[in-house]
């Protein structure tokens, strides 16, 4: 348990971007079927949002705004 606590402590000291990368790598190492289901769910959500955007039901967001918000959340 001490090793796990050290790993957790070290991981939490990483930058937001590094933690996100590590989280993705760890999740990818788990059950591939579970990951595939997650990927499929995100793809379905993205397609739904795109259809809403194309139908004029959802406003577009400038890429610069999206990336700025992502940077802020990862800090």
Secondary structure, DSSP 8 states (H G I E B T S, - for coil): -HHHHHHHHHHHTS-HHHHHHHHHHHHHTS-HHHHHHHHHHHHHHHHHHHHHHHTTSS----HHHHHHHHHHHH-
